[in-house]
Amino acid sequence: MTEKRSLQEQWDAMRPWQRTGTVILGAVEIVATTAAVVDLARRPRDEVRGPKALWWPAFVVQPFGPLAYLLLGRRR
């Protein structure tokens, strides 16, 4: 039977470069999601590709939803 390790044990088992990458990617994900949410909230409906109501649930699919909106969902 395999033992489940706590999150702290899993974190401690990571190499330093893995921890650094995890923190950096987590920060990038938070910034991208925040930027997408703020942009969608402020952007007029006619400047968004597709219905705004369909973009909101897309932000839950991390990190693809926010990045898809920022790259494809906005009209320039």
Backbone bond lengths (Angstrom), bond angles and torsions (degrees), N, CA, C in turn:
res aa  C-N    CA-C-N  psi(-1)  N-CA   C-N-CA  omega(-1)  CA-C   N-CA-C  phi
1 M - - - 1.448 - - 1.532 108.77 -
2 T 1.311 116.60 134.99 1.456 119.90 -179.89 1.515 110.55 -87.45
3 E 1.304 114.43 143.33 1.465 119.59 177.76 1.520 109.44 -90.34
4 K 1.308 115.52 141.25 1.459 119.99 175.17 1.517 108.03 -84.84
5 R 1.333 114.35 133.56 1.461 119.48 178.06 1.520 109.31 -95.39
6 S 1.308 115.49 145.43 1.460 120.02 177.98 1.533 108.86 -70.31
7 L 1.324 115.57 162.78 1.459 120.10 177.60 1.524 111.15 -59.39
8 Q 1.313 116.66 -37.74 1.472 120.01 178.84 1.522 110.43 -63.88
9 E 1.315 117.42 -41.24 1.462 120.75 178.51 1.524 110.84 -66.35
10 Q 1.323 116.74 -38.73 1.461 120.09 177.38 1.526 110.57 -64.91
11 W 1.325 116.21 -43.07 1.462 120.92 178.51 1.533 110.12 -62.06
12 D 1.320 116.90 -45.58 1.460 121.52 -179.48 1.525 111.82 -63.83
13 A 1.332 117.29 -28.38 1.462 121.29 -178.91 1.535 112.10 -78.40
14 M 1.311 117.52 -14.10 1.465 120.81 179.93 1.522 110.62 -74.98
15 R 1.315 114.86 149.25 1.462 120.20 174.75 1.524 108.44 -75.28
16 P 1.322 117.56 157.35 1.468 119.99 -178.68 1.524 113.47 -55.49
17 W 1.320 118.92 -40.80 1.459 120.74 -179.35 1.528 110.88 -66.94
18 Q 1.333 117.33 -30.00 1.462 120.52 176.87 1.525 110.52 -70.99
19 R 1.304 116.88 -40.17 1.468 120.29 177.59 1.524 110.33 -64.04
20 T 1.328 115.89 -44.74 1.461 120.49 179.97 1.529 110.33 -60.98
21 G 1.328 116.37 -45.71 1.461 120.37 179.03 1.513 112.18 -62.00
22 T 1.311 117.01 -39.96 1.461 121.50 179.46 1.527 110.60 -63.20
23 V 1.317 116.96 -44.28 1.463 120.86 -179.94 1.527 110.70 -66.27
24 I 1.324 117.30 -44.01 1.465 120.96 -178.93 1.526 110.79 -64.87
25 L 1.329 117.47 -47.16 1.466 120.27 179.78 1.530 111.58 -64.81
26 G 1.326 116.52 -36.01 1.462 119.64 176.00 1.518 111.49 -63.51
27 A 1.326 116.47 -41.75 1.461 120.28 178.72 1.527 111.05 -65.66
28 V 1.340 116.72 -41.88 1.463 120.34 178.27 1.527 110.42 -61.71
29 E 1.318 116.67 -40.92 1.463 121.13 179.03 1.530 111.64 -62.88
30 I 1.310 116.82 -42.30 1.464 121.09 179.33 1.527 110.55 -65.44
31 V 1.322 116.74 -43.85 1.472 120.81 -179.69 1.532 110.09 -64.87
32 A 1.338 117.26 -45.02 1.474 120.36 -179.50 1.524 111.12 -62.86
33 T 1.321 116.96 -42.86 1.459 120.61 179.83 1.525 110.79 -65.20
34 T 1.315 116.72 -43.73 1.465 120.35 179.02 1.523 110.82 -62.78
35 A 1.325 117.19 -44.35 1.469 120.89 179.24 1.523 110.78 -62.32
36 A 1.322 117.27 -41.48 1.465 120.84 -179.46 1.528 110.99 -66.54
37 V 1.318 117.23 -43.59 1.466 121.12 -179.55 1.530 110.56 -63.43
38 V 1.324 117.17 -46.97 1.464 120.88 -179.74 1.527 110.45 -63.78
39 D 1.330 116.63 -43.18 1.457 120.21 -179.41 1.527 111.30 -63.54
40 L 1.328 117.15 -45.51 1.463 120.31 -179.11 1.529 111.06 -64.41
41 A 1.318 116.91 -38.72 1.467 120.55 179.94 1.534 111.50 -65.41
42 R 1.318 117.29 -36.16 1.466 121.09 -175.85 1.523 113.99 -90.89
43 R 1.312 117.63 -24.12 1.469 121.39 -173.36 1.527 110.54 -76.33
44 P 1.332 117.45 133.11 1.469 121.00 176.81 1.537 110.91 -62.19
45 R 1.306 115.85 150.41 1.459 122.99 -176.53 1.534 112.60 -54.49
46 D 1.336 117.02 -38.84 1.464 119.98 -177.04 1.533 113.33 -73.72
47 E 1.333 118.12 -7.36 1.460 121.69 177.32 1.527 112.52 -102.57
48 V 1.334 116.53 11.24 1.465 121.89 179.10 1.522 108.36 -116.76
49 R 1.329 115.92 132.74 1.463 120.10 175.83 1.526 108.20 -77.67
50 G 1.306 116.70 119.89 1.462 121.56 -178.18 1.513 111.16 85.02
51 P 1.321 116.14 171.96 1.471 120.34 -179.76 1.539 111.65 -68.96
52 K 1.317 115.15 135.17 1.463 119.40 178.24 1.526 111.38 -59.05
53 A 1.333 116.50 -35.46 1.470 120.35 -178.22 1.529 112.57 -62.18
54 L 1.322 117.63 -24.65 1.470 119.91 178.67 1.522 112.45 -84.93
55 W 1.315 117.51 -19.32 1.461 119.34 178.51 1.529 111.92 -76.89
56 W 1.339 117.71 -31.85 1.471 119.60 -177.90 1.523 112.85 -57.16
57 P 1.345 119.72 -50.12 1.470 117.58 179.58 1.531 112.78 -67.66
58 A 1.324 117.89 -21.83 1.466 120.43 178.85 1.528 111.41 -64.44
59 F 1.317 117.36 -26.16 1.465 120.31 -179.23 1.523 112.52 -67.65
60 V 1.317 117.16 -16.75 1.464 120.84 178.68 1.528 110.88 -73.34
61 V 1.318 116.93 -26.58 1.465 121.87 -178.72 1.530 107.63 -83.11
62 Q 1.310 115.50 92.26 1.463 121.66 -175.03 1.516 111.27 -87.21
63 P 1.291 119.19 142.35 1.458 129.75 -10.84 1.524 112.17 -91.24
64 F 1.325 117.12 5.43 1.462 121.05 -170.73 1.524 114.03 -69.12
65 G 1.318 118.64 -39.25 1.460 121.09 -177.98 1.518 113.48 -59.92
66 P 1.340 117.89 -55.28 1.466 118.95 179.48 1.531 112.73 -61.88
67 L 1.331 116.76 -40.65 1.466 119.00 179.71 1.521 111.43 -66.56
68 A 1.331 117.12 -38.79 1.463 120.45 177.87 1.530 110.05 -62.28
69 Y 1.318 116.44 -42.96 1.469 119.10 178.41 1.522 110.70 -62.74
70 L 1.334 116.81 -48.34 1.460 119.84 -177.18 1.530 111.91 -63.77
71 L 1.323 117.61 -33.37 1.461 120.53 -178.27 1.525 113.68 -89.13
72 L 1.341 116.98 -35.86 1.458 120.54 -171.20 1.524 114.79 -119.13
73 G 1.304 118.03 -24.03 1.463 121.20 -170.48 1.509 116.69 -83.69
74 R 1.315 116.88 -12.52 1.462 119.83 -176.49 1.514 110.15 -104.50
75 R 1.321 115.29 137.69 1.463 120.46 171.16 1.514 107.75 -86.47
76 R 1.272 117.16 141.45 1.470 121.30 -177.69 1.487 111.55 -92.34
